[in-house]
Amino acid sequence: MVKRSFLFCCFTGLRISDVQKLIWKEVVTTNNETYINFRQKKTKIENYVPLSENAISVLPSKRENTETDSVFDLPKESTIRKELKKWVSDSGIDKHITFHCARHSYATLQLAGGTDIYTVSKMLGHTNVRTTQVYAKVVDEKKEKATETIKLDLSSAR
């Protein structure tokens, strides 16, 4: 369940605190569109996030759960951290990865994919677009490095 919830954060940009309190009533499907409509724990702001096919694919089965049951039945924080650390280590990744890294990944991938900063800001539930600009700087740095990847010897072309 830790793995599923982490991937869900990668696909939605949600904070761990919002995934922990997400209940089935907040997962809505209408007209072939699935989205979550919830109040963010940190900002207390109501947020609407459409779910991609990837996000939907990692949702657990609702089975016999009621509307007020948690979507992700997660263990306590310390266990979540231990399980995430083990999963990362078993994957051969030698970095300190937290649930917040999933949120960063989501924002950076959205911006790198061409989503405008205002939309990413709204999807993350930021109250100020300046908060989102941190992720845009990461994308700009990657663009700058990318320009240096193609190196040709043009001395003979002159």
GIQUI-V870700 format. One line per field, one symbol per residue. psi: psi as a letter, one per 20 degrees, with the letter a starting at -180 (. if undefined). Layout:
# GIQUI-V870700
psi: ???
This chain:
# GIQUI-V870700
psi: hggghghghhihjqqhhhhhjprhhioppqljpprporppggijppqpoqprhgghhiprphdjqrhjqqgonqarghhgggggggggghijpmqoprhhhggggggghgghiipqhgggghhikqiphhhhhghhhgggghgghhhihooqojhii.
